[in-house]
Amino acid sequence: MTKKTAPNKKDVNGKNVSEMMPQIEKKIDFFKDVIQKTIIHVQKNKFLDILGISDVCSCIERLGELSIRLHV
């Protein structure tokens, strides 16, 4: 019986995944910020009667789903 070892996880450039974590976290923070700003902008557009309530609800629901995916 031979023991199998998992290969090291490396990206295309040969970098270890742990070396890329700061860059990944920075991008996640960027997208969280974009989602938050988009929600605020959508709410302002609702207040100005640019968007209807169904559009606002749909948009905020989808943005919420994206936000949950980022936190996983």
C-alpha positions, 0 to 999 in steps of 0.5 A: 500500500502506497501513501498518496500525497496531495500536490502543492497548490500552485498557480500558473506563475508558480506561486504558492496559494498562501503567497497570493492570499494578501492579493486575494483578500485585497480584491475581496475587500474591493468587491465588498466596497463596490457592492456596498456603494452600489446598494447606496446608489440604488437606494438614492435612485429609488428616493429620486424615483429613478428606479421602481421598488421591484428593481430596487428589491431585485438589485439589492437581493442579488447584491446581497447574494454576491456579498454572502458569496464573498464572505464564504 
